[in-house]
Amino acid sequence: MSRLDSFIRRLEAQRACLAHGVALAATVPGPIFELGLGNGRTYDHLRELCPDREIFVFERRVAAHPECVPDQDHLFLGSLDETLPAALGRFAGQVALVHSDLGSGNPSVDRAVSAMVAAHLGRLLAAGGVVMADLDVTFPEAERLALPDGVPPGRYFLYRKN
């Protein structure tokens, strides 16, 4: 498969998982966390899917399209291993939905990032909260959910907090 085809399939899977995850978390009150802003595409898409929810973004440094950057009150700027634990004091047990797009393609880096994110998800999420991630971020309270039709296993991961 060409890199272009792989990229297109990744974006199609991401869009399907975002829609599915938003539907699964529709009755769970609380904000959304976007871990990794990148160029702002998924943040922008979440704003469209969830116009009545607050969305908080975690990013090392902003390099997104200017129209896809949250205001300062909704942006945690800095290293995720510092900003995510810092958010616990304000958001513990309140987050309805987490979208994490942090994969680097480097297996050792991705394992470390997965473990760090997974260590905080159980304390951040509300009961019934949903996680959509490009990396396996299984955490103790996680129930792995089926992916939407057409999304191959391992392309994305979906969880609900029990």
Residue, then its C-alpha position, 0 to 999 in steps of 0.5 A: m500500500s502506498r504511503l498516500d493510501s495509508f494516510i487516507r485510510r488513517l484519516e478515514a479511520q480517525r473520522a469514523c472513530l471520532a463520530h463513534g466516540v462522540a456518540l458513545a459519550a453523548t450522555v456523559p457530562g463533562p469536557i473533551f480532552e484533545l491530546g495533541l493538536g498537530n495541525g488542528r484538524t481533529y480539534d476542528h472536527l470535534r468542535e463541529l461534532c460537539p458545539d456545546r462541549e468545552i474542548f481542552v487541548f494539550e500540545r507541546r507547541v502550537a503549529a496549527h492553522p490559526e483558525c484551529v487553535p483554542d483560546q488560552d483558557h482551553l490550551f494546556l501548553g507544554s510537555l504532556d508528562e507535565t500538563l496532563p498530571a497538572a490537569l488532574g486537580r481541576f478535572a479529576g473524574q470529570v472528562a467525558l471524552v478523550h481523543s489522543d493522537l500522539g503516535s510518532g511511529n517510533p515504537s519505543v517512544d510510542r510505548a513510553v507515551s502510551a504508558m504515561v497517558a494510560a497512567h492518568l486516564g482512569r483518574l481523569l475520566a468520568a464514569g462511562g467516559v470514552v477514549m479514542a486513541d491512535l496508540d494502545v492506552t489500556f488502563p485498569e478501569a478500561e473496557r475495550l470497545a469494538l471499532p466502527d465498521g471498516v476500521p481495522p484492529g490496531r489502527y485505532f483503539l477505543y475504550r470506556k471507563n467502567 
